Amino acid sequence: MKNRVLCVIASKGRPTDILRRTLAWIPKVESIDWKVFVEDNEVLSYCNAFRNAGLPTANIAVLPQRNMGLCYALYHAKKYAIAKDYDLVLKLDDDVRAILDSRAKAAFTIEAANKFIADSVPVFDAEEKLGAVRLIRATRAFYFVKNSEKKFVAKNSQLWGGGYIIRPKIWYQNPYYLTDEDCIAGLGVFREGYYTYTYNAGVVVTMYENSGGEQSFNRKANVMETFERLKEEFPNVELTLSEDHPLGFYINYSKHLPKEEKLI
């Protein structure tokens, strides 16, 4: 394996915000390439923002259709990664403000990201059935694994959209679905007989509050439509009501998941 890593970021309606968040640091991370996937009607605004920030507009890829949802955008990101012969894909949201290493006395995004890449990539060579390595939401990371010196703190965790590294050939992205790309990608990993690791670092993201992105759509309607479509392929998914969830409900994939194993 050449260990060529491509960071893919789908973005919609955030040509300025992405520069203050994910693209404020990802171009400085070592040993990776990066690409932002946008719709054709937003290419000009993203190109202008990139030029003003001194970033190459060649790192913008144009999606064939508009308003098709995140799964559609990442389906094309997967096709691009495979066509360009990348060994691994680092998937990030466009609003990731930081990666925080809970083992460090002071958390620095670029250093933490470099360490995440350096620690994770060689394991894909050593373990041929490792499908993906995921990050944790920062608050959860500091609560569960603070002070642990281990690189990987769990096995067979479901994927989470804030950030993960995955083998592109088993990265399941179906443009038929509208949302929940991370959970669906995780189902694909497990269905192919691979496993996941959870890395000991957290991602700081803005969820359900900022404009653009999936907030451009009716998120409740997209979840319901995706749920109905998923039942054709994964018949044991369920819709679970939750007062703690911003939407009031979520798709429950637990009956299709292996048992998670803690490594700390």
Summary of the structure (lengths in Angstrom):
residues: 264
radius of gyration: 17.5
end to end distance: 29.2
largest distance: 48.4
contacts: 872
relative contact order: 0.16
helix: 39%
strand: 24%
